[in-house]
Amino acid sequence: MIHEKAGTIVVATGLEPYDPRAMDEYGYTRFENVVTSVEFERLVNAGGPTRGELVRPTDRTLPKEIGFVQCVGSRSRRRGGEHCSNICCMNTIKSTLILKEHYPDMDIKVFYMDIRAFGKGFEALYNRSHKLGVKYLRGLPGSVEELSNGSLRVAVENMATARVEFHDLGMLVLALGLNSARCTQQLQEILGLQLTPDGFYLEAHPKLLPLQCHHRGCQEKNSGHCQHGGLCRVRHLRGRMPGRCYCPEPFHRRPDQRPDRCHARYPACRKDCCVCLQLVLLCRG
C-alpha cells in the first residue's frame, strides 16, 4: 500500500455510459445500423476507423436519413436512471451540426422528450441546428423494425400532432445517458464524501459552493463541464496553496506548415487547414 501526503484532493472519477442492451426495443442488439452516441462519435472522428467518413455498418454506404433518440437510459423510472445526464441534448445538437457541415443534403431527425439547452450559448446552437434543416420531433420511438435493405422503420407518436408516424431511416443513433463510475461509492466511503440519490458526488452547495464538497480538502469535478470545472479548481487551489503552479502551454502549429499531412491522413476532414485541436496535436513535429 502506498501512502501519500496531499493538501487537497481533486475527485474526478468520470462517468460510464448506459448499457443500451437493457433497453432493446430500439434494436441495438438486433440491428447493425443502430449505434450508440459513443460509437457514432468514433465514426465521425477524423482519427476513427473510417477517417471521419460516416458509413452504415451493414453496407459501408453513407446513410441518406439518420435519426437520434434522446434520453436512452435517462429520465426513466423503469430502466436506467431518473436523472437527466445534462450533456446528451447538446451532444446531439453538436452531432447534427457536424453532419450538416459535411453532408448538407442529409435528412436528420431528432426524437426527444425535452431539449434542455440551458447553458450559455446553447439555445443559439439549437436554433442554428433548426435553421440548417434538422427536424425535431417531440416523442420517443415505440418500435424499430429492419427493412429488407438494412434501413430502419421507426414508429413514433408525434406529441405535436397526436398521431403515430413512421419514419424510414438509414441509421439510428441512441443518445446514451450517463451514470456514475463504478468506483464512486468506494471512494465515497474512503474519503467520507456524500452522494446524491442518483449516485453522484454531492457538492457543498450547488450555487454558492459548486467547487467544494462537505469534506474539507476535497474538490469534486463535474464531468459534464470538464474543461471549465478543471480550470476553476486549479485556480481555486492555486490561491490556497503556497508556491508556484506550472501550467504547460498548448502546442499550436501554423496551419500552412503541414496541410498536406492533414489531408493525406484525414481526407474526410475537408478543411483547408488544421483547425481542430486533434489534428494540431497529431501534426506536431
N, C-alpha and C positions, 0 to 999 in steps of 0.2 A: 504494500500500500504506500502511495506517495503522498506526503504531506507538504502543502504549500501555504505560505502566508500571503494574504492579499488584503488590501484596504477596502476594496469594493469588488463585488461580483456582478457581472452582467449575465443575466439568464436569457439565452436566446436558443431555445430548443427546437425551433422550427415547427413545421406543420406536416400533416400527412393527408393526401387526397382521399376522398371517399372511394371505397371499392364498389364500382358500378355493377359487379356481378350479383349483388344482393337485390338490385332493382332491375330485373331482367325484362320488364315489359317493354323496354326500349330496344331490346335485341342485341345488347353488347356481346353476349356470349354466342349468339347465333348468326349474326350478320357481320361480315368483314368490313363493310362500309360504314359501320357505326363505330366511331372512335371517341376517345375521351379528349378533353381540352388539353391535357398534358401531351398526349400523342399528336394532337393537331399542332401544338406549338413546335414540336420536334419536326413535323413535316414542312412547315413554312420557314423553319430556321435555315439560314444560309449554310450552317455547319452540320445540318442534318443528313439523313441518308439519301435524300433526293436533291440536296444542294439548294433547298428553298423552293423547288417546284412542287406545287400541290397536285397530288395524284391520288386516285382511288386505290385502295389496297387490292381490289379484285382484278382490275384490268390495267392498272397503271395509266389511266387516262385522266384528263382534267375534268372534274365534275362541273356541269353547267349550272346546277342548282345545289345549294348547300343550306342546311338548317342547323340552328343551335338551340338546344334545350337547356333552359336555365334551372337552377336550384336542384340539381341531381344530388341527393344526399343531404340537402339543407332545407330548413323550414318545413320539416315533416315530423309528425308525431309517430308515424308508423315505422319508418326506416330512416336511418341516418340520424341527423341531429335537428333539434328545433331552432338552433341559432342560425343567423344569417352570416355567411362567410365574408361578407363585406367587399371582397375584391372580384367576385365572379362576374358581376354585371359589367364592370369596367374592362375586365379582361376580354369579355366577348365583344364589347364595343371596339376595343383596340384591334381584335382579330378581324372584325368586319372592315375597319379602315384599311388594314393591310391588304385584305383581299380586293377591295375596291381600287386600291392604288395599283395593284399588279394585274387585276382582271376586272376592268370596268364593266363588262357586259355580264358578269356573273350574277345570277339571281340568288340573293341571300335573304333568309327568313330567320327571325329570332322568336322563339316561343317562350313566353315568360309569364310570371305572376305579377311582379312589380319590378320596375327598373329603378334601382336605388343609386342614383348618381348624385351623391350628397357632398362630394369633396370639391375643392377649389378647381374650377375649370372643367369639372366632369360633365355638367349639363351642356357645355359648349361642344364637347366631343360627341355627346349623344345627339345633339341637333345636327352636327356635321354628318354623322352617320345616316341620319334621316334624309338629309339633302342629297346624299350620294345615291339614294335609292334603296337602302336597306329596309326591308319590311319587318315591322314589329307587331306580332300577333299576340294578344293577351289570352293565354290559355295554354296549358301543357298537354302534350300528346297523350291520348288514351291507349293507342295501339300503334305498332310499327310492323309492316309486312314487307317482305322482299319480293320484288318483281322478277320476271324471267331474265332481264338484262342486268341484274345486280342492283338496280335502283331500289329506293325505299319509298313505300307509300305510308304516309303519316296521317292518322285520323286525330283531329283536334277540335274541341269545341271553342269556337271564337267567342269570347265573352262580350265583344263589342257588338256582334250581330246576333248572338244567342243561337247560332247554327253550327252544326257539325260540318267541318270542312275536311277535304282530303287533299294532301299535297304530295306530289312526287318529287323526291329529292335524290340527287346523285350521291350525297354523303350527309351523314348526321353526326353532329358533334355534341357530346354531353359535357356541359359545364359543371364540373365536379365541385361539390362542397369540400370544405377543409376542416379537418379535425386536429385536435392537439396531438403532439408527438407521443409515442409510447412511453418515453422516459419522463414525461411531465410529472406524473404522480410520484415517481421515485425521487426526483429532485425536490419536489414539494415537501416530501417527508424529511429529506436530509437538511434542506435549508430553512424549513419552518415557514414556508410561504402559504398563501391562501389561494384557493381555486374558485372559479365561478361555477355555477351549476352545469355549464357546458364543458367544463374540464380545462379551461384556460387559466393562466395566472391572473390574479386579481390585483389591480393597481391600487395605490393608496386612495386616490380619488380620480374618477375618470376625467374631470375638468381641471381641478386645481393642482393635482399631483399625478399627471398621467405617466411620468417617467419613473416613479418610485413605487416600491412595494411597502407593505406594512412592516416588513423586517428591515431594520436599518442596515445599510451596507450592501443591499441587493437592488439591482436595477433590472426591470423586465423590459423586453423589446418586442413590439408588435410586428409580426412577420408581414402583415399587410402593408406596413409603411416602413420597410426595412431601411432604405437609404435615409429617409427623413428622421426616423426614430434613432438610427445608429449615430448620425451626426449630432443629434440633440443630446444623446447620452455621453458622447465623447466630450462635448463642450461642458456638460454639467459636471462630469468627473474631473475634467481638467481644472475647473475653477475650485474644486475642493481638495485637490491633491497637490503637494509641493513638487517642484522640479519642472522639467520641460516635457512636452508631449510632442512626439515626432509623428507627422502625418505625411506619408510619401506622396509626391506629386504624380498624377496620372500621366502616362506617356501619350503624346499626340504627334502623329506624323502628318506632314503636309500631304493632302490628298493627291497632289500632282506628281508625287515622287514615285509611287508604285501602283498606278491604277491598273496596269496590265496584269499584275499578280492577283488583284481582287477579281477582275473579270474572268481570268482563267480558272480560278479556283471556285468562284461562286457566280456562275453565269446567270442565275435566276435573280440576282440582286437588282439588276437593271438600273444601277446608279452610275453616274458619270465619275464619281469619286468615292473614297471611303468616308462615309458619313455616319456609319453606325459604330458604336464602341467596340463591338465584337470584331469587326473587320480591322479596325485601327489596331487593336491589340494583336491580332493574328499577323498583321503586316509588319510588325516590329522586326527590325533587323533585315 
